[in-house]
């Protein structure tokens, strides 16, 4: 009897692990957008954030700043 219970627990644990690996979070697809420019960059990013975009990265320094945004498809 103990052997059957242990075997059943192992099968259940394996099923839970495999079911977790098949979730949609592993296959999320993204849209990317780059916002350029020193003038109004902050306003553009705030507007995009309101539309569901999130900041991924930024760069360019003071001369030519840019922000990379993403949103799930």
Protein Blocks (a to p, Z undefined) as FASTA:
>chain_A
ZZmmmmmmmmmmmmmmmmmmmpmklmcccdddddedjehklmmmmmmmmnopacfbdchi
jmlgcddddddZZ
